[in-house]
């Protein structure tokens, strides 16, 4: 653990130093030669230390995944994984292949309240990229800013396409999967659902807000449209990895009535078939009453 702590301290010192040096060189400021040499030599040393720690943990744990988990903090891992998944959503968006939606599932979109805002932000980012490309006279600064601006434009588009390609999903067995892009993913089993209803609210807070009484608000466009009551508290993970428990979940769906109807229909049909094997869940005689044409019981 001392080696892991040393690797984290080295990374925390070397990476910001390298960024400051790049900004100084791009803006025309020439740091002293010894300072530049020291920063440039610190980066390879940090990489060698990180590599040695990873190899040592790989030998100890027998898994590269466990070694990376021990070295890289969970919030950093989750942020990097989110960006990779969001960028992969660009390909899914072009190919029109939603993630995690199988035949027979009901996919419920939730991007309606934020679509105009996201495309507005994308338009402003494009205007900024073009304006800075024309206004900045220094070639080095121009290249650095251009790379950052293009990456920002792609990231905004990727965040929105991640939400489009990862909708809420209602399985045929009544399982509900609540999502927000690649940031939030919670599976609610059918036996945990006490009630579900259309309930439009305008809560205040961040994307994922948990109140003290166990109410989880997954807010899209400053609103939620579905309220889900649970029989028991359900554990979920926040976007940065922290664990929490919720007994009531409020989230948004563009067509909340269709989602609520699907959730109510599937459990009812399942319970009806379990109480009366061989009988239809609705439209037929109840348990204990013979159907038409059946011989009388003796």
N, C-alpha and C positions, 0 to 999 in steps of 0.2 A: 504494500500500500504506500510505502514511502516513495518508491519509484514512480508509482502512478501520480502521486501528489507533485513530485518533482517535474514530471512531464507536463502536467497541467500548468504549473507555474511558469515553466519555460515557454509554453505556447502562449500564455497570457501576456508574457513580456515581449516575445519576439514578433508576434503577428502585429500588434499595434505599432511597434517600432518600425516595422517594414512598411506599413501603410503610411505613416508619417513621412518616411523617407521618400516614398513614391510621390506623395503630394508635393513635397518640397522640390523634388527634381522636375516634376511636371510644371510647377509654377515658376521655375527659373531660379529658385533659391539653391545655392550651392553649400551644403553643410561641410564642415571640416572633414578632411580625408580620413582621419582616424575614426571619426564617428560613423562615416559611411562604411568603412572596412569592418568596424565592430558589429554594426547591424547586419551587414551581409554575411559575416561569419557566424552570427548567432542563429540565423535561419537554418543553414545546413546542420548545425549542431543540434537544434531543436528537432529537426526531422530524424536525425540519427537516433536521438534519445527516444523519440516516439516509436520508431521502428524496433529498437531493442526492447522496449517495454511490451509492445504488442507481441513480439516473438516469444518473450519470456512467459507472458500470460497464455499464449496459445499452447505452449508446451505444458503449462500447469493445468489448464482447463480442458484441453483437447478440442477446443472449438474457437474458430476465428470470431464468431458472433459474440460469444461470451467475453473474449478478449477485448473487442471493441466496446462492449457495454461497460466493461470495467474502466476503460480509459476515457471514453467520451461521455460527458454528462447527458442524462436523459433528455432535458430540454433541447440541447443542441442536436441530438440524434433525431428527435421528433420533428424539429424544424427542417433539417436537411431532408428527411424522408417526405415531409409534406411538400417541399419544393420539387422533389423528384416525381412524386405522384401527380402534382399539379401540372408539371410539364408533360408528363405522359398523357394527361387528359386532353391535351391539344390534339394528339393523334386520334384518340377515341372520338373527340368532337368532330373532326373532319370525316372519320369513317362511320360516324353515327352508330357507335357501339357503346351503349351504356354499361357501366361497371356494376356487377353483382345483380343483374336483372335476368332471371331465367324464364323460360316459357311457362305461362300460367301465373306469373307474378303480376301484381299491380304496381306500376311505377308512378309515384306521386311527385311531381315537380314542386319546387319551392322558391324558384329564382325570380318570380314575378315582381315583387316589391323592389328588388335591387338591380334589375336589368338596366333600366335607364341610367341609374347612378353609375354602374360599372362602365357602360359604354361612354358616358360623359367623361368619366375619369380617364378612360382610354384615349378619347379625343384630345383632352387637355394635355396628356402625356406626349402624344404625337406632335401637337403644336409646340410644346416646350422643346422637344428633341430637334425639330427643324429650326426653331428660333435660335437655340444655343449653337447649333452647327453653323449658322450664318453670322452670329455675333462674336464668338470667341476667336480671337486672332492668333493665339499661340497654338501651334500644331500639336505639341505634347498634351496640353490641357484639353484641346479639342478631341483628341483620340480617347482620353480617359473618360471625359464626360459623355461622349457618344456611346461608348460601351455601356456605361452605367444607365444611360437613358434608354437604350434599346433593351437592356435587360429588364428595366422597370416596366416598359411597355409589354414585353412578353409575360412578365410575372402577373400584371393586372389581368391580361387576357387568360392566363392559365388559371388564376384563382376563380374566374367566372366559369370557365369551361369545366373545372373540377366540380362545381356545383351542378352544372347542367348534366354532366355524365354520371353523377353519383346521386340519383334521386332517393327519396324515401321509398321503401319497398314493403309491400304486404304479401307474405307468402300464402299459398293455398291452405296451409295448416293454421293460419292466424298469427304467425310470427311477424312482428313489425321491426323493421330496421330503420332507425332514425339517423339521418346523416346531415352533415354540412360540408360539402366538398371533401377534401382529404383531412380536414381538421378535426372532425367529430364523427364518431360512428358508435351507435349503441343499439344492440339487439334486445328487444323486449319479447320474452317468450309468452305464448298465449295464456298460460295458466297464471301469469303475474298480473294480467289486466283485470281490474275491477270494473271500470267503466270508461267510456270514451265519448266525447261529445264535441260538436262544433262550438267554439267559444273564442270569439275575436277579442283580443286584448292588445293594449299598447304599453307594454312594460318599459321601464327605464333600466339601462345597464348595458353591459357588453354583450358580445355574441352569446357566450355561455354564462348565465347568471344563476347562482344557487342561493336562495334565501335561507334564513335560519330554520324555517319550518319544513325543510325538505322539498321545496318547490323549485324545479329546474326550468328555467326559461331559455329556450334556444331561439334567439331573436333574429329575424330576417326583415330588413326594412323597417325596424322599430315596431314590429307586430308579431303576434302569434295567433293562430286560428284554430288549433286543436288542443284540447285538454285531456290528458290521459291520467286516470287515477289507477294506482297500483295496489295490489293486496299486501305487498311487502316492499320495503326499501330495496332499490336496485342499484348496484354499484356501477359507476361509469368513470371514465377517465377524461380529464380536462385536456385541452389542446396541447399543453406542455407536459402532460403526463401525471399530474397530481390526481389521486383517487378521491372520489366522493360518492355519496349515496343520496338518492332522490326517491321520494314516494309519490310525487306528482310531477308530470312532465308536460310542459306547454311548448308547442313548436308550431311552425308555419307550414302550410301546404296550400298551393295555388287553388286546388279544388278540394277543400276540406270535407265536403259532404260525401264525395266518392270514397275518400280514404276511410271516413268513419263508417260508412255503409259496409265497406269490405271487411273492416275489423269486426263489426257486429254480426255479419252474416256467417263468417267462417266458424267462430266458436259455437254459435247456436246450432249450426248444422252438425258440428262434431259431437256436441253434447246430446243432441237428439238421436243420432245414430248409435251412440254408446248406451243410451237408456233402452232403446228398443231395437236390438239386433234384427236385421232383415227387414225393418220397416223404414219407410221414408221419413226424413226428419220433419217434413211438413206436408200437409195435404192428405194424410192418411189417418187411420184410427190410432188412438193412443194405446199405450202399453196396457195389457190386461184385457182389451176389448178385441174380439175376433174381427177380422176383416170380412168383407162381404164374400160369401162363398166358402168360408172356412167351416169345417165341421164344428158343432157345438162341443164345449168342453164337458167332461163328465167328472 
